[in-house]
């Protein structure tokens, strides 16, 4: 069994394309496992856990593309197949294919009414493109990661001062005016507004609300770095202000990875400036404030946060803790049944 890698220096592809290529590559004859990722430290750690991190791959930078395969067959042929799959996009252009602009300026000419720009390129180039979008008066969903804190701070300060959202870096989910962006789900309209510094948290709470018959006004993702001291929660606060001023938003749901303590205090102070009922759920911890505003309810899990928000919005939820306990027991029973089915023999 051979494990081999190639590094494509300064070559960027979006994460969805890379996942598709890795899935297709795993079907290649002889391939037991495959990884097609940018060379970030987090991705290299995943590759190491899978036994796909070669000595060559260890030297990759976040701007490099790393392709690794474990195969019983010809590793060189498998790696060549990966490159073919990656190049399919370039070969897909031609007669009858919809025109796709290659620059923000070109996209604006094609779609002059657009007011949101999604940026998903290598981090070292992302800030420059974000500036172009902001200068053009567009909100920015910065899917790209590996943007410096200095760039993030400057972009968000400009956005705040000009009434524009800068969601990210590393923002993978947003739902604006009913439009699901990046990894978001299509959610019905309703009275709950969400601000989240955790993309998966926004995904889960929005779908749980929909499951319980409650829709949302907006789902604003800020990127996890926004609630760190270096950024100070700039976009989180702007998101809160927008929902507090929005007549359609009756209940606000705040979701975040555990913020730095001084930022948490600032977020709670902003929450208190509105009389709207507000729910806060901090993933991986609990609020450290001695006092919580009277209009704020603290939830310990994403499910509890979504159910409390749904109940505040008028949904007939009943006993929330009892509902969570029953669903947890049901999930545990289902897990046991699955394990029983999959058990050898």
N, C-alpha and C positions, 0 to 999 in steps of 0.2 A: 504494500500500500504506500503510495507516494503522496507527499504534500508539497505543492509547488505554488509559488506566487509570482506575479509581475506587478510592478508599480508604474502607473501612468502619471508622470509628473505633471502637476498643474492642470489636471483634466477633471472637470466637474460635470456631474450629472445629478439630477434631482433624485431624492431618496426613493420616490415611487418607482422611477425607471430602474434604479439599482435593485430594488426588491424583485421586480419582475424578471430582470436578467438573471438574478441568483436562482430564482425558482425554475426558470427554463434551463439554466446550466445544470441544475441538479438532475435533470432528465437525460443528460448526455451519457452515452454508453460508458460504463465503468465508474462514473462519478458517484461517490458516496456522500459527499458534502461539499458545499461551495459557499463562498462569501464574496460579495461585491460591494465594497464600502469605501467611503472616504476615510483617510488615514488619521482620524481624530484619536485621542487617547482613549476615549470611551469605546469607540469601535474596535480599536486594537485589543482592548481588554476582553471584549466579546469574542473576538477571533481567537484569543489565547485560550479562553474557556472551551472553545469548540475544537481546539487542537489545530487551528488553521493559521496561526501566527508564525510565519517563518522568520529566520534571522533577517532576511532581506526586507520583509514587511515591517519589522520593528523600526526601520529607519524612515518610514513614510511620515510625511507631514500632513496636517489637516487639509492642505490644498491638493494632496495627491490621491489618486484613485488606486485602491489595492484590490486585486483579484486573486483569490486563493482557492485551490481545489484540493480535495483528497480523493484520489482515484486509484482504481485497480488497473485502469487502462493507460492510455497515452496522455500524460499531463500536458504536454505541449499542444496537442490537438484540442484538449478541453479548454485551455487558456485562449487558443485561437478562436474557438467557438464563442467564448465570452466576448471577445472583441467584435466578432461579427454581429452578435446580438445588440451590442451597444451602438454599432454603426447603422443599425436598421433605421433609426430615426432620420439620419441624414439622407438615407436612400429613399425615404418615403415621399419626398417632395416631387412635384411634377404637375403635369396638366390635370386639371380637375381638382387639385388639392387646394383647400382654403388657404388664402394668404396669411402668413403668421409673421408679424413684425419682429425684427431682431433687436429693436431698441425701444425704450420707453417713449421717446419722441415719435417714432413710427407708429407705436400702438395708440398714442393719443390722436394722431391724425386719422387712424382707422376707426377709433372709438372716442370721438370728441366729448361725449357725455360721461365717460368713465370718471369716477371720483375715488376709486380705490386701486392701489397698485400692490400686487403680490410679488415679492422678490425672493427668488430661490436660486441663488448662485453661490459660488465660493465666498466664504466670509470676507476675505481680503478685498473683494470687489464690491461687496454688498452696500457698504456705507455710501459710496459714491453714487450708486444707482438710487439709493433711498433719498439722498439730497436732491437728485434731479426730480424725483416724484414729488417731494415736498415743495420744491420751488415752483412746480407746476400746479400746486394747490390740491394735491391728492393725499388722502389718507394712505398709510403704508402698513401692510402686513409683511413683516420681515421674517420670513420662514428661515432664512439663513442663520446659521450659528457662527461662532468664532469671530464675532465682531467685537472690537475692543470696547472696554467700558467708557473710554474717553469719547469714542464715536457714538456709542449708545446715549450717553448723557447729552451730548451736543444735539443729536437728532431729536431727542425727546423734549429738550428745552425749547427748541425751535417749534416743534409741533404744538406744544402747550401754548406758546406765545402767539401762534397763528391759528388756533382752533382746529388743529389736525391731530388725528390719532397716529401714533407710531407704535404698532403692536409687534413686540419682539425686541431684540433678536430671539430666535428660537421659539417663535410663536407658531404653533402648528394648528391652531383652531380658532375660528371666529365665526359668528353668525350675525350679520349686519342686515337689518331690514328684511329679514326672512331668507337671505342668501347665505348658504353654507359655504364657507371658505376653508381650503386646505382639508384637514381631516375631520371636519365637522359633519354632523348629521342634519338632515332636513327636519326641522322642528316646527310644529304649528305655532301660529301667532297667539300670544296670550299676555297676561299682566305681569310676568316676572322678568326682571332684568338681571343679567349675570355679568359680574366682572371677575375675571379669573387670571391668576398668575400661575396656572397649571393647565396645560392644554387637555390632558386626559381628564382632569377634574371638570373642566367645562363640558367635555363630551359626556361624561357620566351623569352629571347633574341635569343637563338639558334633556337627555333621553329619559332619565327617571321622572322628571317633571311631565314629559309627554306621555309616559306610561301611565301616569296617574291623572291624565286628562287636563293638564295645565300646559299652556304654551308660553313663549317668551317674547319680549319686545326686542332685546338685543343680547348678544353674547360676545362680550369684549374680552379678548385675550391680550395680556400685556407682555408675556414672556416672563420666565421665572426670575430673571435678573433684575426686574423692575423693583422688586420688594427688598433688594439689598441696599445697604447704607449708601453705597457709591452712587446709586440712582435716586434713592429716596422716595420710591413709589410714585414718580411723576405721572406716569400714564394710568396707574391704578386710580389715583385721585381724580384725574380728568375723566376717567370712565365713570366713577362714582358721581361726579358732578353732573355728567350728561344724563345719567339715569334718574338722579334726584330732580332734575329740571324737566324730565319727560313726563307729560301728563298721562301717557299710556302705561307707564310703569308704575304699578301699585305696590309691588314688593321687590326688594333688592336682595340678591343672593351673592355674597362675597366668598370667593374660593381662592385659596392660595397655598402654595408650599409655605413652610414656616418662615415668616419674614424676619428680618433683623428687628430687634426689640424696639428701637426708636422709630422704625418705619411702621411697625404695628400700631404704635401709639398714635402716629399721624393719621393712619387709616381709620382708626376708631373715632378720632376727633372729627374727621370729615363725615363719617357715618352719622354722627350725632347732630350734624347741622341740618339734617332732614328729619321730618316727622314720619317718613315712610318706614313701615316695618322692614327691618333688615336682618338677615341671617348671615352669620359668618362661620366658615368652616376652614380650619387650618390643617392641612395635610401634614402628618408627621409630628404633631404637637398640639398644644392648646394655648389659648390666649394667656399672656403673662401679665395682663393688666389687672390691677387690684379692683378697678371699677369698670363696668361695662355700661355704655349708654342705655337708657331705659327703652329705646326703640330697637335695640340689638339683641338678638337671640343667638347664643353660641351653640353650635352643633359639633359633635365629636367625630362624625363620619360624613362622607359625601352623601350616603343614602339618607341619613338623618337630616342633613342640610336641605336636600331636595324635598323631602316629605314635609318638613316644617314650613318651607317656602310655599309648597303647594297648599298646605292647610291654611296658611295666612292669606292665600289668594282665593280661598273659598272652596277648595276641593274637600270632599267628604272622606277624610283619611281615617278618622277614628283614633285609636290608641297607637301612637307612632312606635313606641318601644315594643309593644306587643306585635305590631306588624313586622318590624325588623326581626324580632326573635323568631317569628313563624317562618319568614322567608329564609332566614339563616339556617334553620333546622331543615327546611325543604331542600336547600342547596347542599347541605351536608349529606342528606339521604341520597340525593341524586349522585353525588360524588362516589358514595359507597357502591351504588349500583353500577356506575361506570367502571370502577375498579374491579368489581366482581366479573363483569363481562370481559374485561381485558386481561384478567388473571390467566397466566399460562395453565393449560391442562383443564 
